[in-house]
Amino acid sequence: MRTIFIISKFFSNTRELIRFATQHAQVSVSIVNDEEEELEIILEHIQLRDRVWFEGAGRLLHAMLERNVWKWMRGATLRADADDLAQLPFPECWKMISNLIVPDTQTAEEILRKWPPPTGRAQLQVTPESDRLGKSLGKSVPFEEMNALIKILQAEPGGLSPRTWEAILAAGELAKGSVLIVGSPPAEYLDFLQTAMGCKLFDRPEDLPSGEADTVVFWEHLHRANAAGTFKQAVQLLRPAGSVAAVPGEETTDTLSGNALFRLLGDKDVWSAPRRVEPRGRVVTAKMVSADESAVVLHSKAADNPPLVSLIIFVYNEQDAIDQAIWSLRRQTYSKLEIVVVDDGSTDATAEIVEKHLGDPRVRYFYKPHSGRSETRNMGLEKARGDFIGWLGGDDEAFPNRIQKEMEVLLNNPDVDLVHSDAIAVRPDGSVWEYRAMKEYPMDEMPAAFMNGCQVLDASALVRRNVYDRVGRYDPAFVRAQDYEFFVRCVIHGGVKFHHIASPLVKIEGRLHVPEVDALNVDMYHIISHKLISAFGVERVMGQRARDLHQSPYLGVAEAMITWAIRRGATVDHPVMIQAAEYVKHGGQSPRARDRAIALNLLGILACLRGEVQKARQDFQEALQLAPDMKDAQMNLTAIEYTKRKQSEPSLTS
């Protein structure tokens, strides 16, 4: 990972932070002087995967906000003092800033009151402050502050670690009904409980309905809570069948205090975080509810008689996962739904497992000879009786409140046709792989967004049935990516409005790249990209970064195609690569020297893929003659020289 430090002011430890990051944090560091560099040059250096860290809110930060660079750049980190904060344009700056580091808790609380960051998209960090922390830990404040900054640097921008998401999932699965929160969990956890699990949260015992809680969540220092008698006080408020989730606010599990909690609870359901998780600050940012607003209802005339939702599970040989997939839909908080399971000719025990659920009249099962996902989906559409169609793979799961939240959007916004959400991707052993965050795009940016891949997680999608009447059903010619092709047809249609919920409403199987599957996906992408270009032209499907750099649209599209294809192992003679090469040649005729340099860099990559190393070296060298500061060409040329010495395949950057 490369981190670009843009420095407009030096804090007391800025130099130490950069030095430590370079030596110990396994990151490549570039340093930019805010007062000397021009915005255009900086934007050319920033790649889609780079991380940007601002020391102070200077000229370049404000210029990037004005140019809407946040539309393509990864969330940035900003360390700010009081003067910086007074000049920041809240709340607009949250679009680009995923981590805002402030000097004290009082400042953090003021920002949270006035301009709270969007849940799951940005974090407000407080560096260890003053004498209290140093004395309590027996360590110097400068050491602790540096340690905190390094942790922020190493973490995913704006997000929690997979380990912490594992704790959130486990503790969330235990939570139900009215939840009393003790301590300060991350905002993501509170949002997960409210949005995905449908819980009602309280941070004051006096607000609990009937004075009792269905669940108590401890997210704090367990030793401190035990010593203060917090365990006993909170557990006394539990209903007889209540449950407890305990997550240590410190970095290591407090075994003694944890055992004290277990003894106190006796035979109640309890879960305690088994591994290190992130405390993530002392300020609770999600909104709690009081007793007079604890009811969750659909704000719609249809709330008294909700419309039927058809949830379609398409399955093929998923005997190990289909049971959980069905259970996840049977436990939905939305009342009026049917579950349509369409079996694409499974040869394992899938049918026997589904049969166990047929006692629920909402579950309907249909078997067909194996013919692929598109026809399986279309059969599901034929059998579905609802006016709203939801999807779930046989190895995926929906969290209990998924349909409730999605229907709230659709019923309250008649102009919205399709709702989708974020997801948590897990490995086969159940451990969290990653948080899969999607984005909301304005209609005019959808063509460029879908040129870079599918922007909707199909397992989270809920669609008005009439969309299929307007756009058509799934194309049987697509053995893979039929959902991607359908969503692209929705974009081309122009009359289908998408809405994104920035919370994880589903858990999906994280899939590794399989060469045979990747090859099929590249074939499908070639057809889909051709549809987009034919419908909108190269100017409309060019990415925002290419627009910001005033790049030739042909080069912007070629770069997107080559990058997508290389990541999936496409060979240079694949039609998508041949088409991209034609765009590169067209873009290389631009009068701008920078465009010609970009074209030469892309031609060098294609030459390398053909094994023409000498031609590639020449292309990269000529690109650097036209644009000496072009990082991509520099890195690719270095890779060739290095691999020549090591006699191994080069690793290229597009």
C-alpha positions in Angstrom: 0.0 0.0 0.0 1.3 3.5 -0.9 0.5 6.4 1.4 0.9 10.0 0.2 1.5 12.5 2.9 0.3 16.0 2.0 1.8 18.3 4.5 0.5 21.8 5.2 1.7 22.0 8.8 4.1 20.1 11.0 2.8 18.7 14.2 5.2 17.9 17.0 5.7 14.3 15.7 5.0 14.6 12.0 8.6 13.7 11.0 8.7 10.8 13.5 5.4 9.5 12.1 6.6 9.5 8.5 10.0 8.0 9.5 8.3 5.3 11.6 5.7 4.5 8.8 8.4 4.1 6.2 10.5 1.8 8.4 7.9 -0.2 10.3 4.4 0.0 8.8 5.1 -1.8 5.5 3.9 1.2 3.5 5.5 3.1 0.6 5.6 6.8 1.4 5.4 9.8 -0.8 5.6 13.4 0.6 4.0 16.4 -0.9 4.5 20.0 0.2 1.0 21.6 0.2 2.4 25.1 -0.6 4.6 24.1 -3.6 2.8 21.4 -5.6 0.1 22.0 -8.2 -3.2 20.1 -7.9 -3.0 18.6 -11.4 0.4 17.1 -10.7 -0.8 15.6 -7.4 -4.0 14.1 -9.0 -1.9 12.4 -11.6 0.2 10.8 -8.9 -2.7 9.5 -6.8 -3.9 6.1 -7.9 -7.2 4.5 -7.0 -5.6 2.2 -4.4 -3.4 4.9 -2.8 -4.1 6.3 0.6 -3.8 10.0 1.2 -2.9 11.4 4.6 -3.3 15.2 5.2 -1.2 16.8 8.0 -3.3 19.9 8.4 -6.2 21.2 6.2 -4.3 23.2 3.6 -4.8 24.5 0.1 -4.7 21.1 -1.7 -7.4 19.6 0.6 -9.8 22.4 -0.2 -9.0 22.3 -3.9 -9.7 18.5 -4.0 -13.1 19.0 -2.2 -14.0 21.7 -4.8 -13.1 19.3 -7.6 -15.1 16.4 -6.1 -12.0 14.2 -6.1 -13.8 12.1 -3.4 -15.8 10.4 -6.2 -12.9 8.3 -7.2 -10.2 8.6 -4.4 -10.1 6.3 -1.4 -11.1 7.9 1.8 -8.4 10.2 3.1 -7.1 10.7 6.7 -6.8 14.3 8.1 -5.0 15.3 11.3 -6.4 18.7 12.2 -6.0 21.2 15.0 -8.6 23.9 16.0 -7.6 26.3 13.3 -8.0 23.6 10.6 -11.4 22.6 12.0 -12.7 26.1 11.9 -12.0 26.3 8.2 -13.3 22.8 7.2 -16.6 22.8 5.2 -18.7 20.4 7.3 -20.5 18.2 6.5 -19.3 18.1 2.9 -15.8 17.2 4.0 -17.0 13.8 5.2 -17.3 12.8 1.5 -13.6 12.7 1.2 -12.3 12.3 4.8 -12.7 8.8 6.2 -10.5 9.4 9.3 -10.5 12.7 11.1 -8.0 12.9 13.9 -8.6 15.6 16.5 -6.6 16.5 19.6 -9.1 16.0 22.4 -12.4 14.5 23.4 -14.1 17.8 23.9 -13.5 18.7 20.2 -14.7 15.3 19.1 -17.9 15.6 21.0 -18.6 19.1 19.6 -18.1 17.8 16.0 -20.4 14.8 16.7 -23.1 17.1 17.9 -22.9 19.4 15.0 -21.7 17.3 12.0 -21.7 13.6 12.8 -19.8 11.4 10.3 -21.8 9.0 8.2 -21.9 5.6 9.9 -19.6 3.0 8.5 -18.0 5.6 6.1 -15.9 7.8 8.4 -14.4 7.7 11.8 -13.6 10.4 14.3 -10.4 9.6 16.1 -9.0 11.2 19.3 -5.2 10.9 19.9 -4.2 10.1 23.4 -4.3 13.3 25.3 -2.5 15.0 28.3 -1.3 13.6 31.6 -4.2 11.4 32.5 -3.5 8.8 29.9 0.2 8.8 30.4 -0.2 8.3 34.2 -2.8 5.6 33.9 -0.7 3.5 31.5 2.6 4.3 33.0 3.9 5.4 29.6 4.8 8.7 28.0 2.1 10.5 26.1 4.3 11.0 23.0 4.8 7.2 22.8 1.1 6.5 23.1 0.1 9.2 20.6 2.6 7.8 18.0 1.3 4.3 18.7 -2.3 5.4 18.0 -1.3 7.2 14.8 0.5 4.1 13.5 -2.6 2.0 14.2 -4.7 4.4 12.2 -2.2 4.4 9.4 -2.2 0.6 9.2 -6.0 0.2 9.4 -8.3 0.2 6.4 -9.4 3.8 5.8 -12.8 4.5 7.5 -13.3 0.9 8.4 -12.8 -1.6 11.2 -10.5 -4.6 11.1 -11.9 -8.1 10.1 -11.4 -9.2 13.7 -13.6 -6.4 15.0 -16.3 -7.3 12.4 -16.1 -10.9 13.6 -16.8 -9.6 17.1 -19.7 -7.4 15.8 -21.2 -10.4 14.0 -21.0 -12.7 16.9 -22.3 -10.2 19.5 -24.9 -9.0 17.0 -26.3 -12.5 16.4 -26.9 -12.8 20.2 -28.6 -9.4 20.5 -32.4 -9.2 20.3 -35.2 -6.9 21.2 -34.4 -4.1 23.6 -30.6 -3.7 24.0 -28.9 -1.9 26.9 -25.5 -0.6 25.8 -22.8 -0.3 28.4 -19.6 1.4 27.3 -18.8 2.9 23.9 -18.9 0.5 21.0 -18.0 1.5 17.5 -20.7 3.3 15.6 -20.7 0.4 13.1 -21.8 -2.0 15.8 -24.7 0.3 16.9 -25.8 0.8 13.3 -25.6 -3.0 12.7 -27.8 -3.7 15.7 -30.4 -1.1 14.6 -30.4 -1.5 10.8 -29.5 -5.1 10.2 -30.8 -6.9 13.3 -33.8 -4.6 14.0 -32.9 -4.0 17.7 -33.9 -1.0 19.8 -30.9 0.5 21.6 -30.8 2.2 25.0 -28.0 3.7 26.9 -30.0 4.6 30.1 -31.7 1.9 32.1 -34.6 4.3 32.9 -35.5 4.4 29.2 -36.0 0.6 29.0 -39.6 -0.5 28.3 -40.9 -2.1 31.5 -37.4 -1.5 33.0 -36.0 -4.7 31.5 -33.6 -5.5 28.6 -33.6 -8.5 26.3 -29.9 -8.0 25.8 -27.1 -6.3 27.6 -23.9 -5.4 25.6 -20.7 -4.6 27.4 -18.1 -2.9 25.2 -15.6 -1.4 27.7 -12.8 -2.3 30.0 -14.1 -5.4 31.7 -11.9 -5.1 34.8 -13.2 -1.5 35.3 -16.8 -2.5 34.8 -16.5 -5.4 37.3 -14.8 -3.3 39.9 -17.4 -0.6 39.6 -20.3 -3.1 40.0 -21.5 -2.4 36.5 -21.9 -6.0 35.7 -24.3 -6.7 38.6 -26.3 -3.6 38.0 -26.8 -4.2 34.3 -27.5 -7.9 34.6 -30.2 -7.3 37.1 -32.1 -5.5 34.3 -32.1 -8.6 32.1 -35.4 -10.4 31.3 -35.3 -14.1 32.4 -34.5 -15.3 28.9 -32.1 -12.4 28.2 -28.6 -12.6 26.8 -25.3 -10.8 27.2 -22.6 -9.9 24.7 -19.3 -8.8 26.2 -16.5 -7.2 24.2 -13.4 -5.9 26.0 -12.7 -2.3 25.4 -9.0 -2.9 26.0 -6.8 -4.6 23.5 -6.5 -8.0 25.3 -9.3 -10.0 26.8 -9.5 -9.6 30.5 -9.8 -13.2 31.6 -10.4 -12.7 35.3 -13.1 -10.1 34.8 -14.6 -12.2 32.0 -14.8 -15.1 34.4 -16.5 -12.9 37.0 -19.1 -12.0 34.4 -19.7 -15.6 33.5 -20.2 -16.6 37.2 -22.7 -13.7 37.6 -24.7 -14.7 34.6 -25.1 -18.4 35.5 -27.0 -20.2 32.7 -27.8 -17.1 30.6 -26.7 -16.9 26.9 -23.4 -15.1 26.8 -20.7 -14.4 24.3 -17.3 -12.8 25.0 -14.9 -11.6 22.3 -12.2 -14.4 22.0 -9.6 -12.3 20.3 -8.3 -8.8 20.2 -10.7 -6.1 18.8 -10.5 -2.4 18.4 -12.1 -0.2 21.1 -12.3 2.6 18.5 -12.7 5.6 20.8 -14.8 6.7 23.7 -17.6 8.6 22.0 -20.8 6.9 21.0 -22.1 8.3 17.7 -25.2 6.3 16.8 -28.5 7.6 18.0 -30.1 5.8 21.0 -33.9 5.7 21.4 -36.0 6.7 24.4 -39.0 4.8 25.6 -41.5 7.0 23.7 -39.9 6.4 20.3 -38.9 2.8 20.6 -41.4 1.4 18.1 -40.1 0.8 14.5 -42.8 1.1 11.9 -43.1 1.5 8.1 -44.0 5.2 7.5 -46.4 4.4 4.7 -50.1 4.0 4.0 -49.3 0.3 3.3 -47.9 -0.3 6.8 -51.3 -1.8 8.0 -51.4 -4.1 5.0 -47.8 -4.5 3.8 -47.3 -5.8 0.2 -46.0 -9.3 -0.4 -42.3 -9.6 -0.9 -41.0 -12.7 -2.9 -37.5 -13.7 -1.8 -35.9 -16.0 -4.4 -33.0 -18.4 -3.5 -31.3 -19.9 -6.5 -29.3 -23.0 -5.5 -27.2 -25.7 -7.0 -25.4 -28.3 -4.8 -25.3 -26.1 -1.6 -26.1 -28.8 1.0 -23.7 -27.2 3.5 -25.2 -23.7 3.3 -28.8 -23.8 2.1 -30.2 -24.5 5.6 -28.8 -21.2 7.0 -29.8 -19.3 3.9 -33.5 -20.3 4.4 -33.4 -19.7 8.1 -32.0 -16.2 7.6 -35.2 -15.4 5.5 -37.6 -17.2 7.8 -36.5 -15.0 10.7 -37.0 -11.7 8.9 -38.8 -9.0 10.8 -40.8 -8.0 7.8 -44.1 -9.8 8.2 -45.5 -10.5 4.7 -43.1 -12.5 2.5 -42.7 -15.8 0.6 -39.5 -17.8 0.2 -39.1 -19.3 -3.3 -36.3 -21.9 -3.5 -35.4 -22.8 -7.1 -33.1 -25.8 -7.3 -31.1 -26.0 -10.5 -30.8 -29.8 -10.6 -28.7 -30.3 -7.4 -27.2 -33.8 -7.1 -26.4 -33.6 -3.4 -28.7 -33.4 -0.3 -30.0 -29.9 -1.0 -33.5 -31.1 -1.7 -33.7 -33.1 1.6 -32.5 -30.1 3.6 -35.0 -27.7 1.9 -37.8 -30.2 2.6 -37.3 -29.7 6.4 -38.5 -26.1 5.9 -41.6 -26.8 3.9 -43.7 -26.9 7.1 -43.5 -23.2 7.0 -46.2 -22.2 4.4 -44.1 -19.3 3.3 -41.5 -21.6 1.9 -42.0 -23.0 -1.7 -39.6 -25.4 -3.4 -39.2 -25.9 -7.2 -36.8 -28.3 -8.9 -35.6 -28.1 -12.5 -33.0 -29.9 -14.6 -29.6 -28.2 -14.5 -29.4 -25.4 -17.0 -27.6 -22.5 -15.4 -28.3 -19.5 -13.2 -30.1 -17.3 -15.7 -32.9 -19.8 -16.4 -33.0 -20.7 -12.7 -33.6 -17.0 -11.8 -36.2 -16.6 -14.5 -38.1 -19.6 -13.2 -38.0 -17.9 -9.8 -39.6 -14.8 -11.3 -42.3 -17.0 -12.9 -43.2 -18.6 -9.6 -43.0 -15.5 -7.5 -46.3 -13.9 -6.5 -45.0 -10.7 -4.9 -44.8 -7.2 -6.3 -41.2 -6.9 -4.9 -38.5 -9.4 -5.7 -35.5 -10.0 -3.5 -32.5 -12.3 -4.2 -30.2 -14.5 -2.1 -27.6 -17.1 -3.2 -27.8 -20.5 -1.7 -24.6 -19.9 0.3 -25.5 -16.3 1.5 -27.5 -15.1 4.5 -29.7 -12.1 5.1 -29.7 -10.4 8.5 -33.1 -10.2 10.2 -34.0 -6.6 9.4 -32.9 -6.6 5.8 -36.3 -6.7 4.1 -37.8 -4.3 6.7 -35.2 -1.6 6.0 -35.3 -2.1 2.2 -39.1 -1.9 2.1 -39.0 1.2 4.2 -37.0 2.8 1.4 -39.3 1.5 -1.4 -42.6 2.3 0.3 -41.5 5.8 1.3 -39.9 6.6 -2.1 -42.1 5.6 -5.0 -39.5 6.8 -7.5 -36.9 4.3 -6.2 -37.0 1.0 -8.2 -34.1 -1.0 -6.7 -32.5 -1.0 -3.3 -29.2 -2.6 -2.3 -26.8 -2.6 0.6 -23.3 -3.3 1.8 -22.3 -6.8 2.9 -19.9 -8.7 5.1 -17.9 -11.3 3.2 -16.8 -14.4 5.1 -14.5 -17.3 4.5 -15.8 -20.9 4.5 -14.7 -21.2 8.2 -16.9 -18.2 9.1 -14.1 -15.8 9.7 -14.5 -12.3 8.2 -12.7 -11.7 5.0 -13.7 -8.1 4.4 -16.4 -5.5 4.7 -17.8 -5.1 1.2 -18.8 -1.4 0.8 -20.7 -0.2 -2.2 -21.5 3.3 -3.2 -24.4 5.6 -4.3 -23.9 7.1 -7.7 -26.0 9.8 -9.4 -27.7 8.6 -12.6 -25.2 10.4 -14.9 -22.2 8.7 -13.3 -23.7 5.2 -13.5 -22.3 4.3 -16.9 -18.7 5.0 -15.8 -19.2 3.2 -12.5 -20.5 0.0 -14.1 -17.7 0.2 -16.7 -15.4 -0.7 -13.7 -17.5 -3.6 -12.6 -20.8 -4.4 -11.1 -21.9 -1.8 -8.5 -24.7 -3.8 -6.9 -24.4 -6.8 -4.6 -27.1 -9.0 -6.0 -27.6 -10.9 -2.7 -28.7 -7.6 -1.2 -31.0 -6.4 -4.0 -34.7 -5.8 -3.6 -36.4 -4.8 -6.9 -39.9 -3.7 -7.9 -41.4 -6.4 -10.1 -42.3 -4.0 -12.8 -38.6 -3.3 -13.5 -38.5 -6.8 -15.1 -41.5 -5.9 -17.2 -39.7 -2.7 -18.4 -36.1 -4.0 -18.7 -36.6 -7.8 -19.3 -35.5 -10.8 -17.4 -32.1 -12.5 -17.2 -30.3 -13.3 -20.4 -29.7 -17.1 -20.7 -26.6 -16.4 -22.8 -24.8 -15.2 -19.6 -23.6 -18.3 -17.8 -21.8 -15.9 -15.4 -22.5 -12.3 -14.4 -26.1 -12.4 -15.4 -26.9 -10.0 -12.5 -24.2 -7.6 -13.7 -25.7 -7.6 -17.2 -29.2 -7.1 -15.9 -28.2 -4.1 -13.8 -26.4 -2.6 -16.8 -29.6 -2.9 -18.8 -31.3 -1.0 -16.0 -28.7 1.7 -16.4 -29.1 1.8 -20.2 -32.9 2.0 -19.8 -32.4 5.2 -17.9 -35.7 5.0 -16.0 -34.6 2.7 -13.2 -33.6 4.5 -10.0 -31.1 2.8 -7.6 -30.8 3.4 -3.9 -27.9 2.3 -1.7 -28.2 1.6 2.0 -24.8 2.1 3.6 -25.1 -0.7 6.1 -24.4 -4.5 5.9 -27.7 -6.2 5.5 -26.3 -9.5 4.1 -23.5 -11.9 4.8 -22.0 -13.4 1.6 -19.4 -16.0 0.8 -16.1 -14.5 -0.1 -14.9 -16.2 -3.2 -11.3 -16.6 -4.3 -10.4 -16.1 -8.0 -10.8 -19.4 -9.9 -9.1 -19.4 -13.3 -12.0 -21.1 -15.1 -14.6 -18.8 -13.5 -12.5 -15.7 -14.1 -12.2 -16.6 -17.8 -16.0 -16.7 -18.1 -16.3 -13.4 -16.3 -13.9 -11.8 -18.7 -15.9 -13.1 -21.6 -19.1 -11.6 -20.1 -17.3 -8.3 -19.3 -16.3 -7.9 -22.9 -20.0 -8.1 -23.9 -21.2 -5.9 -21.1 -18.5 -3.2 -21.7 -19.4 -3.2 -25.4 -23.1 -2.6 -24.5 -22.2 0.3 -22.3 -19.9 1.9 -24.9 -22.5 1.4 -27.6 -25.3 3.0 -25.5 -23.4 5.9 -24.0 -20.1 6.5 -26.0 -16.6 6.5 -24.6 -17.0 10.0 -23.1 -19.9 8.9 -20.7 -18.2 5.6 -19.6 -14.9 7.3 -18.8 -14.1 7.3 -15.1 -14.2 10.4 -12.9 -10.4 10.3 -12.3 -9.7 10.4 -16.0 -12.1 13.4 -16.3 -10.4 15.2 -13.5 -7.1 14.8 -15.3 -8.6 15.9 -18.6 -7.5 12.6 -20.0 -8.5 11.4 -23.5 -11.7 9.4 -23.0 -10.4 6.6 -25.1 -7.4 6.2 -22.7 -9.7 6.4 -19.7 -11.9 3.5 -21.0 -8.9 1.5 -22.2 -7.3 1.8 -18.7 -10.5 0.5 -17.1 -10.7 -2.4 -19.4 -7.1 -3.4 -19.1 -7.1 -3.2 -15.3 -10.3 -5.2 -15.0 -9.0 -7.9 -17.4 -5.5 -8.2 -15.9 -6.9 -8.8 -12.4 -8.9 -11.7 -13.8 -6.0 -13.3 -15.7 -7.1 -12.4 -19.2 -4.5 -13.0 -22.0 -3.4 -10.3 -24.3 -5.2 -11.9 -27.3 -8.6 -11.8 -25.5 -11.1 -9.7 -27.4 -11.4 -7.3 -24.5 -7.7 -6.6 -24.6 -7.7 -6.3 -28.4 -10.5 -3.7 -28.1 -8.6 -1.9 -25.3 -5.5 -1.8 -27.5 -7.5 -0.1 -30.3 -8.6 2.6 -27.8 -5.0 3.1 -26.6 -3.9 3.7 -30.2 -6.7 6.2 -30.7 -6.0 8.0 -27.5 -2.3 8.1 -28.3 -3.0 10.5 -31.2 -3.9 13.2 -28.7 -1.9 16.5 -28.9 -1.4 16.4 -25.2 2.0 15.0 -24.2 0.5 13.5 -21.0 -2.0 11.5 -23.1 0.7 10.2 -25.3 2.7 9.1 -22.2 -0.3 7.3 -20.8 -0.8 5.5 -24.1 2.8 4.4 -24.2 2.6 3.1 -20.6 -0.5 1.1 -21.5 1.1 -0.2 -24.7 4.1 -1.2 -22.6 1.9 -3.3 -20.4 0.3 -5.0 -23.3 3.8 -5.7 -24.8 4.9 -7.2 -21.5 1.9 -9.5 -21.5 2.9 -10.7 -25.0 6.4 -11.4 -23.7 7.9 -8.5 -25.7 10.1 -7.2 -22.9 12.4 -5.0 -25.0 9.4 -3.4 -26.7 7.8 -2.8 -23.3 11.1 -1.2 -21.9 11.2 1.1 -24.9 7.5 2.2 -24.4 8.0 2.9 -20.7 11.2 4.9 -21.5 9.5 7.0 -24.1 6.6 7.6 -21.7 9.0 9.0 -19.2 10.6 11.3 -21.8 7.2 12.8 -22.4 6.2 12.9 -18.6 9.3 12.5 -16.4 7.1 12.4 -13.2 4.8 9.6 -14.4 4.8 7.2 -11.5 3.2 4.3 -13.3 5.8 4.2 -16.1 8.6 4.6 -13.5 7.3 1.6 -11.5 6.8 -0.5 -14.6 10.2 0.2 -15.9 11.7 -0.6 -12.5 9.7 -3.9 -12.4 11.2 -4.9 -15.8 14.8 -4.2 -14.7 14.2 -6.0 -11.4 12.7 -9.1 -13.0 15.4 -9.1 -15.6 17.8 -9.6 -12.7 15.6 -12.1 -10.9 14.4 -13.8 -14.1 10.8 -13.8 -12.9 7.5 -12.4 -14.3 7.1 -8.6 -13.9 4.4 -7.1 -11.7 2.9 -4.2 -13.5 0.9 -1.1 -12.5 -1.8 0.2 -14.8 
